[in-house]
């Protein structure tokens, strides 16, 4: 059901939209992100990598999936994250 919800949500997304997925480990954030990727016709599987901060996917729209779950410092000053918000992708966090 969570993936299907993501697929339906993807139909509504436009360039520049930013989606924040917040929740505890196992809450379904990755399942929802996978559904959004499928709904945007992303060919590869959307995943939450343990050691990769940002994954980029191509589909109907470009998707940047930033997995910030494991970061302990809320004052992240990574230039690559700031650069994501100057483009027109859909951003999933």
C-alpha positions in Angstrom: 0.0 0.0 0.0 2.8 2.4 0.8 4.5 1.9 -2.6 1.1 2.4 -4.4 0.6 5.6 -2.5 4.0 6.8 -3.7 3.1 5.9 -7.3 -0.1 8.0 -7.0 1.7 10.8 -5.4 4.3 10.8 -8.3 1.5 11.7 -10.8 1.1 15.0 -9.0 4.7 16.0 -8.7 6.1 18.9 -10.7 9.7 20.2 -11.3 11.0 21.9 -8.2 8.8 19.9 -5.7 10.6 18.8 -2.5 9.3 16.0 -0.4 10.4 15.4 3.2 10.1 11.9 4.4 10.6 11.8 8.2 10.2 8.8 10.5 11.9 6.2 12.5 13.8 3.3 11.0 11.3 0.9 9.4 8.6 3.5 9.1 8.2 3.0 5.4 10.2 6.0 4.0 12.1 3.9 1.5 8.9 2.1 0.4 7.2 5.4 -0.3 10.3 6.7 -2.1 10.4 3.5 -4.2 6.7 4.0 -5.2 7.5 7.6 -6.2 10.4 6.4 -8.3 8.2 3.8 -10.0 5.5 6.4 -10.6 8.1 8.7 -12.2 9.2 5.8 -14.5 12.7 5.6 -12.8 14.2 2.4 -14.4 16.4 1.4 -11.5 15.4 0.6 -7.9 15.3 3.6 -5.5 17.3 2.6 -2.5 18.5 4.0 0.8 22.3 3.4 0.8 24.1 3.2 4.1 27.1 5.2 3.0 25.8 7.3 0.1 24.3 10.7 1.0 22.6 11.5 -2.3 21.5 9.1 -5.1 20.4 10.5 -8.5 17.8 8.9 -10.6 16.4 9.7 -14.1 12.8 9.2 -15.0 9.9 11.5 -16.1 11.7 14.0 -13.8 15.2 13.9 -12.3 15.1 12.7 -8.7 17.7 13.3 -6.1 17.1 11.0 -3.1 19.1 12.4 -0.1 19.2 9.9 2.8 19.9 12.0 5.9 18.7 9.5 8.4 22.1 8.6 9.7 23.5 12.1 10.0 23.8 13.2 13.6 24.7 16.8 13.1 21.6 18.8 12.1 23.8 21.6 10.8 24.9 19.9 7.6 27.0 22.1 5.5 27.5 20.0 2.4 27.8 22.1 -0.8 26.3 19.2 -2.8 23.1 19.3 -0.8 22.7 23.1 -1.3 23.2 22.6 -5.0 20.2 20.3 -5.2 17.9 23.1 -4.3 19.2 25.4 -7.1 18.0 22.9 -9.8 14.6 21.8 -10.7 14.5 18.2 -9.6 12.2 16.4 -7.3 14.0 16.0 -4.0 13.2 13.2 -1.7 14.8 13.2 1.8 
